[in-house]
Amino acid sequence: MLLRLCCLLPVLFAGLAAAKEAPPKTDELAKTWAAEHLPEVETLYRELHQAPELSFEEKETAARMADELRAIGAEVRTDIGGHGLIGILKNGEGKTLLLRADMDALPVVEETGVPYASKVLTTNERGQTVGVMHACGHDIHMSNLVGVARLLADNKDAWQGTAILLFQPAEERGAGSKAMLDDGLLTMFTRPDFAVAMHVAADTPCGTIGYRPGYACANVDSVDITIKGRGGHGAYPETTIDPIVVAAKLVLDLQTIVSREIKPTEPAVVTVGAIEGGTKHNVIGDDCKLQLTVRSYSPQVRQQLAEAIQRKAKAAAMSAGAPEPEILISEGTPSLYNDPELAERVAGIASRILGADQVKQSDPTMGGEDFSRYGLAGIPICMIKVGSVSQERLDQFKQQDTPPPSLHSPRYYPDPSATLETSISTMGAVALELLSPEDE
């Protein structure tokens, strides 16, 4: 009998180990719910896509999101930092999870040709008539969050704690999260234990997830430099101080900052995006203006770049005997740092839902994302990328030797059904696990 029991023990232990490693029932719950409710969420997506609004003008969009949150029984608070709003779903004691979606669209005339394409025109701050389009996938982001919110509301026996459903304005201006935080956002609920968001990816196939522990997006700063000279006749340059020549020297000098002053292993970008100076062939003007975008990851490199730009600008002016230039540095979106432990945990959940081969580390980018500010507020954050273009379409672009339309392109559009099913099932499973009663 003892011998027989000893023979059975390895089998019993193997069974216990397999049971321990089996995916939680919440994984299947999230996948099943996403598949069953996909048609209604996709309808919401198409309606949002046809009714885009620009940054800080998201009044009707916010009203629609507030209605969606009230419909699931969430406590709703509106007009936070403009048209920002939150829904609070409480379900007993437990962790607090913040899920974020952005609401604003871009001043782009849509050229996708899809039947539900935006035909919206509006007047911008300069009085110009512009098109409006969800060219960055924020309509998917909102639809996804509504889907996850409905999933949580329908399955309160599968989680406990508090879910904060945050719909943010003006991400495209890099200002929406700051406006909400400055308006006291974090005083309206218990400080979250986690904050998670998703963003569509325009160059990866549906059914895939990208994640990145650590730095994923850059500090984004703008620099305006006015080079001052002494104007005069183009035929008599000796009587002038030519600000365009100073500006030309400065453009070249700026390129040495990254190549010769920043450690090669530290990412950094200094781009002169615009130069404006002069009025006529034979007139030397009094000034020349430069506009720069400056990108980095770490606070130290951010400061180093700012100091170097100022030094180079002053030196270029001094070399020509010109007055000291005016330099305005506007700090924009801070770099996005995904909490490594949370990122790996989210990736593990996504791997269970989609398969490990469908979840890969993304390359870091020098683009900006103001979800970063929730991390700077002391909350562990993670943003994942959700593939949004069918493999068939990606193959067609490859055959044509043409890159797929990027985000912000008038020709970019996601394949909504597959994208939403992936995002809702994955984000739903993430929410259920992070708010699991067993996680207490």
Buried (B, 14 or more C-beta within 10 A) or exposed (E): EEEEEEEEEEEEEEEEEEEEEEEBEBBBBBBEBBEEBBEEBBEBBBEBBBBBBBBBBBEEBBEBBBEBBEEBEBEBBBEBBBBBBBBBBBBEEBBBBBBBBBBBBBBBBBBBEEEBBBEBEBEEEEEEEBBBBBBBBBBBBBBBBBBBBBBBBEBEEBBBBBBBBBBBBBBBBBBBBBBBBEBEBBEBBEEBBBBBBBBBBBBBBBBBBBBBBEBBBBBBBBBBBBBBBBBBEBEEEEEBBBBBBBBBBBBEBBBEBBEEBBEEEEBBBBEBEEBEBBEEEEEBBBBBBBBBBBBBBBEEBBEBBBEBBBEBBBEBBEEBEBBEBEBEBEEBBBBBBBBEEBBEBBBBBBBBBBEEEBBBEBEBBBBBBBBBBBBBBEBBBBBBBBBBBBBEBBEEBEEEEEEBBEBEBBEBBBBBBBBBBBBBBBBBBBBBBBBBBEEE
